[in-house]
Amino acid sequence: MATAALVTWLVTAVFGAAMLTLWARAGGLRAAGVGAGGTATTTVPGRREAPREARGTAFPPALVFGHFLLAVAGLVLWIVFLATGVGPLTWVSFALLLLVVGGGAVLFGRWVGEHPGDQAESRLPKPVVYLHGVFAVVTLLLVLLAALGIGGRA
C-alpha cells in the first residue's frame, strides 16, 4: 500500500508541477503582482500584449506555493518512511497531505468558479486539473490505509 501511495503521489506531483509551470508561464505571478519590484506588469501604449499573458488571477500566490511546498514536504517524509520504516512518519505525511488537499480544494473551487478567460488559471488544461485531483484523492486514501497498517508496505 505504501509503495502504491508513493507511485500515485509522484504522478500527482507531475501533474501539479505541470500546472504550476503553466500558471506561472501564463503570467500568474505577474498578474498577482509578484515579480520584479513587486508590481503588476503594465502595457506599453500602441503595443499589443503577448497573447499568453494573463491580466489577472484568482489564485493567491501564497496558497499556490504553500500547496506546492507542503506537498513536496509530505512526499519527502513519505520517501523517508519507505526508506526507514519509521511508522509515525506515515501520520505526519497524512496530516500534511490533508492540508495539501484542503489547499487544493480551495484552488479547485477558484478554478471552476466563474472567472474571465484572460486569467492565468484559465490556461490550465481541464484533463490535467481533473487527473491531478483524482490522483490526489487516491493518494490520500492510500496514505491513510498505509498509516492504519492496511495492506503492508508493498
N, C-alpha and C positions, 0 to 999 in steps of 0.2 A: 504494500500500500504506500509506504514512504517513497519508494522509488517511482511509482506511478505519479505521486504528487510532485516529485521533482520534475518529471517529464512535462506534466501539464503546466507547472509553474514556469518552466523555461519557454514553452510555447506561448503562454500568456505574456511573458516578458518580451518576446519577439514582436508580438502584435502591439504591445504597449510602446515599445521603443519606436516602432514604425509610426504610430500615431503621434508620439511626442515630436519626432523629427518632422513629420508633415505639418503639424500645427505650428512649430517654430519657423519652418521654411515659408509657410503661408503668411507669416508676419504676426503670429500670435503674441510674441513678446513685445514687438514694437507697438502693436495695437493696444496692448495693455499698459503701454508707457514705460516699458523696461528696455534698457539698451543704453547706448552712448548718451551720457548726460541725463538719463532718466526721463527723457521726454518722448512723446509720441512722434512719429515721422510726420513730416509736412510735405505738401506738394509744391512744386515749382510752377508758377503761373505759365501757361502756354505749353506745358509738358504733360503728357498722359502718364498716369501711374502704371507701374508694371501690372499686368492683368492678374498675377497671382498674389499680389499684396492685399492683405486684409485691412479693412477700415475699422474693425472692432473685434472684440472677443467677449464672450460671456464666461470665459474660463479665467478665474483669478490665478496668476502665476504661482502664488504660494500654495494653492490647492493642487495644481498640476505637478509641481516639483515635490511637494510633500507626499503626494500619492506615489510618485516615482521612487523617491528615496526610501520611504517605508517599505515598498515592495522589494527593493533591492536588499535592504537590511534583513527583511524576513527570509528572502531567498538565501542569503549568505548564512544566516543562522540555520536554515534547513540543511544546507550542504554540510555545515559543521556537525549538525546532529547525525547525518548519514555517515560522516567520517569517524565520529567518536562514539556514537551510541548514547550520548548524554540525554536521557529522557526528558528532563524539564525543558530542553530547547524546543521540543515539539509544541509545548503550550505557549512559550514566548513567541514562537513563529506564528502560531494560530492567532494569538492576540494581535500581533502586528498585522496579520492578514485581515482580521476583522476591521481594523482601522483603514487598511488599504481598500477593502471592498466598500466600506462606508463612503470614503472619499470618491471612489469610482462611481458609486451610485449617484452622488451629487453631480459629478461631471456628466454622467449619462443623462440625468434629468435636465441639465442645462443644454445638452446637445440635442435631445429630442424635442425640447421646448421650441416655441416659435422664435426664430431669430432670422435676421436678414441674411441673404445669400452671400454677402460680402464679408462675413465674419470668418476668422481663421478656422474655426472648428467646422464650418460648413464644407471645408475641403476634405474632411475625413471620410474615407470610403465606408459606406454602411456595412459591407461584409466584414471589414477589419474590426469595426467597433463592436459588432454583434459577436464575432468569434472571440474577441478579447474578453467580453463579458461572460460568454458561455464557459470558456476555459478558466476564467477566474472563479466562477461558482463551483465548477468541478474540482478545482484545486483546493478551494476552501473545504469542501466536503471530504476530499481525500486526506487533507492535513488533519482534520478533526478525527477521522477514522483511525489514522495512524497514531494520533495523540492518545486516543482511547485504547490503543493496543489491538485494534481490529485489523486483521489481515497481515500482520507482521511487517517487517521492514522491506520485504521484496515487492 
